[in-house]
Amino acid sequence: MGMFPLLFLVVLVYAVFAFAGGMIFGSAEVAFNMTTFLDGNFMKFSPPSGVDWIMSRGDLFLLIGLALLFVEMISSSRSDQRTIINHGLSMGVFVIALLAFVVKPSFTTSTFFLLMVMTLIDVVAGFIITIRVARRDIGFGGNIPGL
């Protein structure tokens, strides 16, 4: 499981809604609009301030993406073979997300753009963190007598 890029999950769920949203939420006669779906309310919270806070479905996608990005950043602090494979697969997720954003209208939303940027951050920061950790490991190895 350490090789699997977690941000792929949120991109995959977005794709399911983008491609099958009409079958899930609409009817055959009504065109499914991803932007309208993302703007729909997911949750409403009434704090003591008296102002209602409404979380949209798009906000939920971003929240899940941020949580998964955090887990990916923590897992990048290793320098084993699984981590390197994870970075390669994460690059693939970014390329797929970029192509979907450019080509498919359902993916040309601010929510998906920010998810795509998260996949880019995962790739770039993952490589940088892994290189820094590997460099530190090599530095500690240089202090051992006989090496």
ChimeraX commands (.cxc) that place a marker at each C-alpha (Angstrom):
marker #1 position 0.00,0.00,0.00 radius 0.5
marker #1 position 3.01,2.31,0.48 radius 0.5
marker #1 position 3.53,2.47,-3.29 radius 0.5
marker #1 position -0.02,3.61,-4.04 radius 0.5
marker #1 position -0.43,7.40,-4.45 radius 0.5
marker #1 position -3.32,8.34,-2.16 radius 0.5
marker #1 position -4.31,11.44,-4.12 radius 0.5
marker #1 position -5.34,9.09,-6.90 radius 0.5
marker #1 position -8.33,8.15,-4.73 radius 0.5
marker #1 position -9.79,11.66,-4.67 radius 0.5
marker #1 position -9.09,12.13,-8.39 radius 0.5
marker #1 position -10.79,8.80,-9.09 radius 0.5
marker #1 position -13.87,9.69,-7.03 radius 0.5
marker #1 position -14.07,13.04,-8.83 radius 0.5
marker #1 position -13.87,11.19,-12.17 radius 0.5
marker #1 position -16.67,8.84,-11.14 radius 0.5
marker #1 position -18.91,11.81,-10.39 radius 0.5
marker #1 position -17.81,13.63,-13.55 radius 0.5
marker #1 position -18.51,10.68,-15.85 radius 0.5
marker #1 position -21.39,8.94,-14.06 radius 0.5
marker #1 position -22.92,11.89,-12.21 radius 0.5
marker #1 position -25.87,12.07,-14.55 radius 0.5
marker #1 position -26.71,8.43,-13.89 radius 0.5
marker #1 position -26.25,8.85,-10.13 radius 0.5
marker #1 position -27.98,12.20,-9.51 radius 0.5
marker #1 position -29.76,13.22,-12.69 radius 0.5
marker #1 position -31.93,11.69,-15.29 radius 0.5
marker #1 position -31.27,10.89,-18.91 radius 0.5
marker #1 position -33.11,14.04,-20.01 radius 0.5
marker #1 position -31.27,16.46,-17.72 radius 0.5
marker #1 position -27.64,17.20,-18.49 radius 0.5
marker #1 position -25.38,16.77,-15.46 radius 0.5
marker #1 position -23.32,19.87,-14.66 radius 0.5
marker #1 position -20.25,19.17,-12.51 radius 0.5
marker #1 position -19.94,22.81,-11.40 radius 0.5
marker #1 position -23.52,22.82,-10.13 radius 0.5
marker #1 position -22.89,19.52,-8.34 radius 0.5
marker #1 position -19.71,20.83,-6.66 radius 0.5
marker #1 position -21.46,24.03,-5.56 radius 0.5
marker #1 position -24.22,22.02,-3.87 radius 0.5
marker #1 position -24.37,21.96,-0.09 radius 0.5
marker #1 position -22.75,19.05,1.70 radius 0.5
marker #1 position -23.09,20.19,5.30 radius 0.5
marker #1 position -24.43,23.14,7.26 radius 0.5
marker #1 position -23.07,24.17,10.65 radius 0.5
marker #1 position -24.46,26.88,12.92 radius 0.5
marker #1 position -21.72,28.07,15.28 radius 0.5
marker #1 position -22.45,30.33,18.27 radius 0.5
marker #1 position -21.57,33.38,16.14 radius 0.5
marker #1 position -25.00,33.03,14.54 radius 0.5
marker #1 position -23.69,32.91,10.96 radius 0.5
marker #1 position -24.31,29.62,9.17 radius 0.5
marker #1 position -21.23,27.96,7.74 radius 0.5
marker #1 position -21.99,25.86,4.68 radius 0.5
marker #1 position -19.54,23.33,3.29 radius 0.5
marker #1 position -20.05,22.54,-0.39 radius 0.5
marker #1 position -19.30,19.24,-2.08 radius 0.5
marker #1 position -16.32,20.88,-3.78 radius 0.5
marker #1 position -15.00,21.94,-0.36 radius 0.5
marker #1 position -15.30,18.33,0.77 radius 0.5
marker #1 position -13.21,17.15,-2.20 radius 0.5
marker #1 position -10.54,19.72,-1.29 radius 0.5
marker #1 position -10.58,18.77,2.39 radius 0.5
marker #1 position -10.09,15.10,1.57 radius 0.5
marker #1 position -7.36,16.02,-0.93 radius 0.5
marker #1 position -5.51,18.10,1.68 radius 0.5
marker #1 position -5.70,15.27,4.22 radius 0.5
marker #1 position -4.34,12.78,1.68 radius 0.5
marker #1 position -1.60,15.23,0.64 radius 0.5
marker #1 position -0.55,15.46,4.29 radius 0.5
marker #1 position -0.29,11.66,4.52 radius 0.5
marker #1 position 1.70,11.60,1.27 radius 0.5
marker #1 position 4.15,14.21,2.61 radius 0.5
marker #1 position 4.73,12.16,5.75 radius 0.5
marker #1 position 5.29,8.99,3.72 radius 0.5
marker #1 position 7.85,10.85,1.56 radius 0.5
marker #1 position 10.21,11.02,4.52 radius 0.5
marker #1 position 11.42,7.50,3.77 radius 0.5
marker #1 position 13.98,6.71,1.11 radius 0.5
marker #1 position 13.19,3.10,0.23 radius 0.5
marker #1 position 12.23,1.57,-3.09 radius 0.5
marker #1 position 8.47,1.76,-2.41 radius 0.5
marker #1 position 8.73,5.52,-1.95 radius 0.5
marker #1 position 10.51,5.94,-5.30 radius 0.5
marker #1 position 7.82,3.88,-7.04 radius 0.5
marker #1 position 5.17,5.99,-5.27 radius 0.5
marker #1 position 6.76,9.16,-6.69 radius 0.5
marker #1 position 6.67,7.71,-10.21 radius 0.5
marker #1 position 3.02,6.72,-9.86 radius 0.5
marker #1 position 2.24,10.15,-8.39 radius 0.5
marker #1 position 3.77,11.71,-11.50 radius 0.5
marker #1 position 1.41,9.56,-13.56 radius 0.5
marker #1 position -1.57,10.76,-11.50 radius 0.5
marker #1 position -0.52,14.37,-12.10 radius 0.5
marker #1 position -0.19,13.84,-15.87 radius 0.5
marker #1 position -3.60,12.16,-16.03 radius 0.5
marker #1 position -5.15,14.97,-13.97 radius 0.5
marker #1 position -3.52,17.60,-16.18 radius 0.5
marker #1 position -4.80,15.94,-19.35 radius 0.5
marker #1 position -8.29,15.61,-17.90 radius 0.5
marker #1 position -8.28,19.28,-16.86 radius 0.5
marker #1 position -7.25,20.42,-20.34 radius 0.5
marker #1 position -9.42,18.06,-22.39 radius 0.5
marker #1 position -12.63,17.22,-20.50 radius 0.5
marker #1 position -15.15,19.99,-19.68 radius 0.5
marker #1 position -16.32,18.28,-16.46 radius 0.5
marker #1 position -12.77,18.51,-15.13 radius 0.5
marker #1 position -12.34,22.20,-15.91 radius 0.5
marker #1 position -13.45,23.45,-12.50 radius 0.5
marker #1 position -11.65,25.32,-9.75 radius 0.5
marker #1 position -12.05,22.34,-7.45 radius 0.5
marker #1 position -10.36,19.96,-9.87 radius 0.5
marker #1 position -7.67,22.54,-10.66 radius 0.5
marker #1 position -6.77,22.70,-6.97 radius 0.5
marker #1 position -6.79,18.89,-6.75 radius 0.5
marker #1 position -4.45,18.82,-9.76 radius 0.5
marker #1 position -2.15,21.34,-8.04 radius 0.5
marker #1 position -2.14,19.06,-4.98 radius 0.5
marker #1 position -0.95,16.19,-7.18 radius 0.5
marker #1 position 1.81,18.45,-8.53 radius 0.5
marker #1 position 2.85,19.44,-5.01 radius 0.5
marker #1 position 2.86,15.75,-4.09 radius 0.5
marker #1 position 5.28,15.00,-6.93 radius 0.5
marker #1 position 7.64,17.94,-6.44 radius 0.5
marker #1 position 7.68,17.96,-2.63 radius 0.5
marker #1 position 7.87,14.17,-2.53 radius 0.5
marker #1 position 11.03,14.11,-4.62 radius 0.5
marker #1 position 12.59,16.99,-2.65 radius 0.5
marker #1 position 11.80,15.44,0.74 radius 0.5
marker #1 position 13.08,12.02,-0.33 radius 0.5
marker #1 position 16.32,13.51,-1.68 radius 0.5
marker #1 position 16.86,15.48,1.54 radius 0.5
marker #1 position 16.24,12.39,3.66 radius 0.5
marker #1 position 18.57,10.29,1.50 radius 0.5
marker #1 position 21.27,12.98,1.68 radius 0.5
marker #1 position 20.96,13.03,5.47 radius 0.5
marker #1 position 21.23,9.22,5.59 radius 0.5
marker #1 position 24.40,9.36,3.47 radius 0.5
marker #1 position 25.81,12.07,5.73 radius 0.5
marker #1 position 25.32,9.92,8.81 radius 0.5
marker #1 position 26.94,6.96,7.06 radius 0.5
marker #1 position 30.12,8.99,6.47 radius 0.5
marker #1 position 30.87,9.15,10.21 radius 0.5
marker #1 position 31.20,5.39,10.62 radius 0.5
marker #1 position 34.84,4.25,10.86 radius 0.5
marker #1 position 35.91,1.89,8.11 radius 0.5
marker #1 position 33.43,3.19,5.53 radius 0.5
marker link #1:1,2 radius 0.2
marker link #1:2,3 radius 0.2
marker link #1:3,4 radius 0.2
marker link #1:4,5 radius 0.2
marker link #1:5,6 radius 0.2
marker link #1:6,7 radius 0.2
marker link #1:7,8 radius 0.2
marker link #1:8,9 radius 0.2
marker link #1:9,10 radius 0.2
marker link #1:10,11 radius 0.2
marker link #1:11,12 radius 0.2
marker link #1:12,13 radius 0.2
marker link #1:13,14 radius 0.2
marker link #1:14,15 radius 0.2
marker link #1:15,16 radius 0.2
marker link #1:16,17 radius 0.2
marker link #1:17,18 radius 0.2
marker link #1:18,19 radius 0.2
marker link #1:19,20 radius 0.2
marker link #1:20,21 radius 0.2
marker link #1:21,22 radius 0.2
marker link #1:22,23 radius 0.2
marker link #1:23,24 radius 0.2
marker link #1:24,25 radius 0.2
marker link #1:25,26 radius 0.2
marker link #1:26,27 radius 0.2
marker link #1:27,28 radius 0.2
marker link #1:28,29 radius 0.2
marker link #1:29,30 radius 0.2
marker link #1:30,31 radius 0.2
marker link #1:31,32 radius 0.2
marker link #1:32,33 radius 0.2
marker link #1:33,34 radius 0.2
marker link #1:34,35 radius 0.2
marker link #1:35,36 radius 0.2
marker link #1:36,37 radius 0.2
marker link #1:37,38 radius 0.2
marker link #1:38,39 radius 0.2
marker link #1:39,40 radius 0.2
marker link #1:40,41 radius 0.2
marker link #1:41,42 radius 0.2
marker link #1:42,43 radius 0.2
marker link #1:43,44 radius 0.2
marker link #1:44,45 radius 0.2
marker link #1:45,46 radius 0.2
marker link #1:46,47 radius 0.2
marker link #1:47,48 radius 0.2
marker link #1:48,49 radius 0.2
marker link #1:49,50 radius 0.2
marker link #1:50,51 radius 0.2
marker link #1:51,52 radius 0.2
marker link #1:52,53 radius 0.2
marker link #1:53,54 radius 0.2
marker link #1:54,55 radius 0.2
marker link #1:55,56 radius 0.2
marker link #1:56,57 radius 0.2
marker link #1:57,58 radius 0.2
marker link #1:58,59 radius 0.2
marker link #1:59,60 radius 0.2
marker link #1:60,61 radius 0.2
marker link #1:61,62 radius 0.2
marker link #1:62,63 radius 0.2
marker link #1:63,64 radius 0.2
marker link #1:64,65 radius 0.2
marker link #1:65,66 radius 0.2
marker link #1:66,67 radius 0.2
marker link #1:67,68 radius 0.2
marker link #1:68,69 radius 0.2
marker link #1:69,70 radius 0.2
marker link #1:70,71 radius 0.2
marker link #1:71,72 radius 0.2
marker link #1:72,73 radius 0.2
marker link #1:73,74 radius 0.2
marker link #1:74,75 radius 0.2
marker link #1:75,76 radius 0.2
marker link #1:76,77 radius 0.2
marker link #1:77,78 radius 0.2
marker link #1:78,79 radius 0.2
marker link #1:79,80 radius 0.2
marker link #1:80,81 radius 0.2
marker link #1:81,82 radius 0.2
marker link #1:82,83 radius 0.2
marker link #1:83,84 radius 0.2
marker link #1:84,85 radius 0.2
marker link #1:85,86 radius 0.2
marker link #1:86,87 radius 0.2
marker link #1:87,88 radius 0.2
marker link #1:88,89 radius 0.2
marker link #1:89,90 radius 0.2
marker link #1:90,91 radius 0.2
marker link #1:91,92 radius 0.2
marker link #1:92,93 radius 0.2
marker link #1:93,94 radius 0.2
marker link #1:94,95 radius 0.2
marker link #1:95,96 radius 0.2
marker link #1:96,97 radius 0.2
marker link #1:97,98 radius 0.2
marker link #1:98,99 radius 0.2
marker link #1:99,100 radius 0.2
marker link #1:100,101 radius 0.2
marker link #1:101,102 radius 0.2
marker link #1:102,103 radius 0.2
marker link #1:103,104 radius 0.2
marker link #1:104,105 radius 0.2
marker link #1:105,106 radius 0.2
marker link #1:106,107 radius 0.2
marker link #1:107,108 radius 0.2
marker link #1:108,109 radius 0.2
marker link #1:109,110 radius 0.2
marker link #1:110,111 radius 0.2
marker link #1:111,112 radius 0.2
marker link #1:112,113 radius 0.2
marker link #1:113,114 radius 0.2
marker link #1:114,115 radius 0.2
marker link #1:115,116 radius 0.2
marker link #1:116,117 radius 0.2
marker link #1:117,118 radius 0.2
marker link #1:118,119 radius 0.2
marker link #1:119,120 radius 0.2
marker link #1:120,121 radius 0.2
marker link #1:121,122 radius 0.2
marker link #1:122,123 radius 0.2
marker link #1:123,124 radius 0.2
marker link #1:124,125 radius 0.2
marker link #1:125,126 radius 0.2
marker link #1:126,127 radius 0.2
marker link #1:127,128 radius 0.2
marker link #1:128,129 radius 0.2
marker link #1:129,130 radius 0.2
marker link #1:130,131 radius 0.2
marker link #1:131,132 radius 0.2
marker link #1:132,133 radius 0.2
marker link #1:133,134 radius 0.2
marker link #1:134,135 radius 0.2
marker link #1:135,136 radius 0.2
marker link #1:136,137 radius 0.2
marker link #1:137,138 radius 0.2
marker link #1:138,139 radius 0.2
marker link #1:139,140 radius 0.2
marker link #1:140,141 radius 0.2
marker link #1:141,142 radius 0.2
marker link #1:142,143 radius 0.2
marker link #1:143,144 radius 0.2
marker link #1:144,145 radius 0.2
marker link #1:145,146 radius 0.2
marker link #1:146,147 radius 0.2
view
